[in-house]
Amino acid sequence: MANRKKKLSEFDGRDVLQATLTITKTGDGLSKTMAIDPAEFHIGEKLYVVMEVEVAKIRFDLIPDTEAFKRVHITEAGTVAIVDGGVVADVLSQQQKKIEAVAGVERLPGTTPGDKD
């Protein structure tokens, strides 16, 4: 997983408190992938999609009721691949744990599949 600094750089002398990512042209990459490797998927089936993106623009939006900004990264999709879940399982598991920690969720050792605690 990519490690990034926690504090965002100021913009126009004001704090930047949030960052988001928008991905454009995803249909282009997925359409090319499906043209090469056509597949049928079923309702409820989980897919794991790996996507190369390039930052095309950066925008700063004011956060309502503050004097601070949100940094919006606008990216364009490049190569896209549908992969087996095992390829990304560890990365997704680590990210889910981070999301839960920020939300205040605490897991009991041994209650998560794959945990060795």
C-alpha positions as CSV (number, residue, x, y, z in Angstrom):
1,M,0.0,0.0,0.0
2,A,1.2,3.5,-0.7
3,N,2.4,5.4,2.3
4,R,1.5,9.1,2.2
5,K,2.2,11.9,4.6
6,K,-0.7,12.6,7.0
7,K,-0.8,16.4,6.8
8,L,-1.8,17.9,3.5
9,S,0.0,21.0,2.2
10,E,-1.8,24.4,2.5
11,F,-3.4,26.0,-0.5
12,D,-3.7,29.7,-1.0
13,G,-2.7,30.2,2.7
14,R,-5.5,28.0,4.0
15,D,-5.5,24.5,5.5
16,V,-6.4,21.6,3.4
17,L,-8.2,19.1,5.6
18,Q,-9.5,16.5,3.2
19,A,-8.5,14.7,0.0
20,T,-10.6,12.8,-2.5
21,L,-10.0,11.0,-5.7
22,T,-12.2,11.0,-8.8
23,I,-11.6,8.5,-11.6
24,T,-12.7,9.4,-15.1
25,K,-12.6,7.3,-18.3
26,T,-13.1,4.0,-16.3
27,G,-15.5,2.7,-19.0
28,D,-12.8,3.0,-21.6
29,G,-10.4,0.8,-19.8
30,L,-13.0,-1.7,-18.7
31,S,-14.5,-1.9,-22.3
32,K,-11.0,-2.7,-23.7
33,T,-10.5,-5.4,-21.0
34,M,-13.9,-6.9,-21.7
35,A,-13.3,-6.9,-25.4
36,I,-10.1,-8.9,-24.9
37,D,-11.4,-11.2,-22.2
38,P,-15.2,-11.3,-22.4
39,A,-16.9,-12.8,-19.3
40,E,-20.3,-13.2,-17.7
41,F,-20.9,-12.0,-14.2
42,H,-23.8,-12.7,-11.9
43,I,-25.8,-10.5,-9.6
44,G,-24.1,-10.5,-6.2
45,E,-20.8,-11.7,-7.5
46,K,-17.8,-9.7,-6.3
47,L,-15.2,-8.6,-8.8
48,Y,-11.8,-7.3,-8.0
49,V,-10.6,-4.6,-10.5
50,V,-7.1,-3.3,-10.6
51,M,-6.7,0.0,-12.3
52,E,-3.8,2.2,-13.3
53,V,-4.7,5.9,-13.1
54,E,-2.9,9.1,-13.8
55,V,-3.5,12.4,-12.0
56,A,-4.8,14.8,-14.7
57,K,-6.0,17.7,-12.6
58,I,-6.2,18.9,-9.0
59,R,-9.0,21.1,-7.8
60,F,-9.5,22.7,-4.4
61,D,-13.1,23.0,-3.1
62,L,-14.0,24.9,0.0
63,I,-15.4,22.7,2.8
64,P,-18.8,24.1,3.8
65,D,-18.9,26.1,7.1
66,T,-15.1,26.3,7.3
67,E,-12.2,28.3,5.9
68,A,-10.4,25.2,4.8
69,F,-10.2,23.3,1.5
70,K,-10.7,19.8,0.2
71,R,-8.1,18.7,-2.4
72,V,-9.8,16.8,-5.2
73,H,-7.5,14.7,-7.4
74,I,-9.1,14.1,-10.8
75,T,-7.5,11.0,-12.5
76,E,-7.9,9.2,-15.8
77,A,-8.0,5.5,-16.0
78,G,-5.4,3.7,-18.0
79,T,-4.9,-0.1,-18.1
80,V,-7.6,-2.0,-16.2
81,A,-7.6,-5.7,-15.2
82,I,-10.1,-7.9,-13.5
83,V,-8.1,-10.1,-11.1
84,D,-8.6,-13.0,-8.7
85,G,-9.5,-11.8,-5.2
86,G,-6.5,-13.5,-3.7
87,V,-4.2,-11.1,-5.6
88,V,-5.5,-8.1,-3.6
89,A,-6.9,-9.8,-0.5
90,D,-4.1,-8.6,1.9
91,V,-4.2,-5.0,0.7
92,L,-8.0,-4.9,1.0
93,S,-8.0,-6.5,4.4
94,Q,-5.4,-4.0,5.7
95,Q,-7.4,-1.1,4.3
96,Q,-10.7,-2.4,5.8
97,K,-9.0,-2.5,9.2
98,K,-7.8,1.1,8.9
99,I,-11.3,2.2,7.8
100,E,-12.8,0.4,10.8
101,A,-10.2,1.8,13.2
102,V,-11.1,5.4,12.1
103,A,-14.8,4.6,12.6
104,G,-14.0,3.3,16.2
105,V,-14.6,-0.4,15.4
106,E,-12.5,-2.8,17.4
107,R,-12.1,-6.4,16.3
108,L,-11.7,-9.2,18.8
109,P,-8.6,-11.4,18.1
110,G,-9.5,-14.5,16.1
111,T,-12.9,-13.3,14.9
112,T,-11.8,-12.3,11.4
113,P,-11.2,-15.0,8.8
114,G,-7.5,-15.2,8.1
115,D,-6.4,-13.5,11.3
116,K,-3.5,-15.3,13.1
117,D,-4.0,-13.4,16.4
